[in-house]
């Protein structure tokens, strides 16, 4: 995978009970599994949006092979490109986690989650995370122009948003 749960254990992307290695409480296993699912679900789509259909799919296949092979062989050029995308992808994943964070699907529809903490709408944080990702994506597009001679980044991945969706 391009990233792991460690991107969500501290700082502005901190998710409660996300952990690396040690499991301080039973909820941490569930939280890490959910984060891992979001990473797997969004990785190829993100890479295609950032690198184009052909190159993005090849990069995803490369990452899958690295994970599955007993003796993985690294490609220095692929690794360099991917190193520029990790932080941006972590923001992308958090954006989608926040989108889904206060509802749960049931057989009868969506229910709003409740507990002793009071929930607030995640839209302001989603906007900050998306715009942080956009800043990183713009830097990546400039890097591509200088080193690869071409950028394939989709326009919406370079477009800032606001809470009014304007």
C-alpha positions in Angstrom: 0.0 0.0 0.0 1.1 3.6 -0.6 0.5 4.5 3.0 -0.4 2.8 6.3 -2.2 3.6 9.5 0.9 5.5 10.8 -0.2 8.6 8.8 -3.3 8.9 11.1 -1.7 8.5 14.5 -0.7 12.1 15.2 -0.8 15.6 13.9 -3.6 17.2 11.9 -4.7 13.8 10.5 -4.9 12.1 14.0 -7.8 9.6 14.3 -8.7 8.5 17.8 -7.3 5.0 18.5 -5.3 4.7 15.3 -2.1 3.0 16.2 1.1 1.5 14.9 2.3 -1.8 16.2 1.1 -2.0 19.8 -2.6 -2.2 20.4 -3.4 -0.2 23.5 -7.1 -1.1 23.5 -9.5 -3.4 21.6 -11.0 -0.6 19.6 -7.6 0.1 18.0 -7.8 -3.1 15.9 -11.1 -2.1 14.5 -10.0 1.5 13.8 -6.8 0.3 12.0 -8.9 -2.2 10.0 -11.3 0.6 8.9 -8.4 2.9 7.9 -6.8 0.1 6.0 -10.0 -0.5 4.1 -10.2 3.2 3.1 -6.6 3.1 1.9 -7.2 -0.1 -0.2 -10.5 1.3 -1.5 -9.1 4.6 -2.6 -5.5 3.9 -3.6 -5.9 3.0 -7.3 -8.5 5.7 -7.9 -6.2 8.3 -6.4 -3.2 7.1 -8.4 -5.2 7.2 -11.6 -6.4 10.7 -10.9 -2.9 11.9 -10.1 -0.9 10.0 -12.8 -3.4 9.2 -15.6 -5.1 5.9 -16.3 -2.2 4.0 -17.7 0.6 5.1 -15.4 -1.7 5.2 -12.3 -2.8 1.6 -12.8 0.8 0.5 -13.4 1.8 2.2 -10.1 -1.0 0.5 -8.2 -0.1 -2.9 -9.7 3.5 -2.2 -8.6 2.4 -1.5 -5.0 0.3 -4.6 -4.9 3.2 -6.7 -6.2 5.5 -5.2 -3.5 3.0 -6.2 -0.9 2.4 -9.7 -2.1 5.9 -10.8 -3.2 8.2 -12.6 -0.7 11.3 -10.9 -2.3 9.9 -7.6 -3.7 12.0 -5.8 -6.4 11.9 -2.1 -6.1 11.9 0.3 -9.1 13.8 3.5 -8.1 11.8 5.7 -10.5 8.5 4.4 -9.3 9.5 4.7 -5.7 10.6 8.4 -6.3 7.2 9.3 -7.9 5.3 7.5 -5.1 7.3 9.2 -2.4 5.9 12.6 -3.6 2.3 11.3 -3.3 2.1 9.7 0.2 1.2 12.8 2.2 -1.3 13.9 -0.4 -2.9 10.5 -0.5 -3.2 10.5 3.3 -5.2 13.7 3.1 -7.3 12.2 0.4 -8.1 9.2 2.5 -8.9 11.4 5.6 -11.3 13.4 3.4 -13.3 10.3 2.7 -13.1 9.0 6.2 -14.5 12.3 7.4 -17.3 12.2 4.8 -18.5 8.9 6.2 -17.7 9.5 9.9 -21.0 10.3 11.5 -23.3 7.8 9.8 -23.5 4.1 9.6 -25.3 2.0 6.9 -28.0 -0.4 8.2 -30.4 -2.6 6.3 -33.1 0.1 6.8 -31.0 3.1 5.8 -28.4 5.4 7.3 -28.3 6.1 11.0 -26.5 8.9 12.8 -23.9 7.5 15.2 -24.2 8.7 18.8 -22.2 8.2 22.0 -21.1 10.2 25.0 -19.1 12.6 22.7 -21.1 15.2 20.8 -20.8 15.0 17.0 -20.4 18.0 14.8 -20.5 18.2 11.1 -17.1 17.4 9.6 -17.4 19.8 6.6 -15.0 22.4 7.9 -12.3 19.9 8.6 -13.0 18.2 5.2 -12.5 21.5 3.4 -9.2 22.1 5.3 -8.0 18.5 4.5 -9.0 18.8 0.8 -7.3 22.1 0.4 -4.1 20.8 2.1 -4.1 17.9 -0.3 -4.6 20.4 -3.3 -1.6 22.4 -2.2 0.5 19.2 -2.1 -1.0 18.1 -5.5 0.0 21.4 -7.1 3.5 21.0 -5.8 3.5 17.5 -7.2 2.3 18.7 -10.6 5.2 21.3 -10.7 7.6 18.5 -9.8 6.2 16.4 -12.6 6.7 19.2 -15.1 10.3 19.6 -14.0 11.2 15.9 -13.8 8.8 13.9 -16.0 8.1 16.7 -18.5 4.4 16.2 -18.2 1.7 16.2 -15.5 -1.4 14.0 -15.7 -3.1 15.4 -12.6 -6.9 15.8 -13.0 -8.1 19.3 -12.7 -10.4 18.7 -9.7 -7.4 17.3 -7.7 -5.9 20.8 -8.1 -9.0 22.8 -7.2 -9.6 24.2 -3.8 -13.1 24.0 -2.2 -15.0 25.8 0.4 -17.8 25.0 2.9 -20.4 26.3 0.5 -19.3 24.0 -2.3 -18.7 26.9 -4.6 
